[in-house]
Amino acid sequence: MEKKLLNSPQHSDENADAVVAEMFLNNVLLEFKREKIRKEIDQTLQDGNKDLFLKLTDELKKIS
């Protein structure tokens, strides 16, 4: 049976891949949230809902 050391290059490569994958997924999720809020903001403008517009623009500022 093959033993793997904690500091082996294979372990580092796996960690690096996991970090990159997590960063990618976080970025995709954040962009999805931004786009959803932008669409909701557009709808509030059409509806004339100032209170919801202000709430959504504040939320968009926080995640941008």
N, C-alpha and C positions, 0 to 999 in steps of 0.2 A: 504494500500500500504506500502511495506517495504522500509525503508530509509536506505541507505548505507552510512557509514561514510568514509571520505577520508582515514583515517588511519586504517581502518579495515583490518584484516588479508586477507580477500578475495582480496582486492585491491592490497595488497603487493604481493600475490601469482600470480595474473594476470600480474603485472609488471615484476616479476621475470621470469615468463614463456615467456613473450614477449622479454625480454633481452636475455634469453638463445636461443630462436628461432632466433633472429637477429644475435647473435654470430655464431650460427651454419650455417646459410645461408651465412654470410660473409665468413666463413671459406671454405665452399663448393665452393663459387664463386671464391675465391682466388686460391684454388687448381685447379679449372677448367682453370683459366687464366694461371697458371704456366704450366700446362700440354700442353695447346695450344701453348704457346711460345716454350716449349721444342721440340714439333713436328716441329714447324716452323724452329727452330735452326737446327734440324736434316736435314731438307730439304735444308737449305742454305748450309750446309756442303756438301751435295750430289751435289748441283748445283755449288758450288765453289763461292758463292756470299759473299765475305768478308765484304762488307759494310753493308749489311743486317744482317749478322751474328753478327757484332759488335753492331749494333743497338739493336737487339733482346737480346743479352746477357746483355747489359746495362739495358734494360727494365726488364729482369728477376731479375737482382741484386736489382733493386729498389723495387720490390714487394716481395722479399724474406726476 
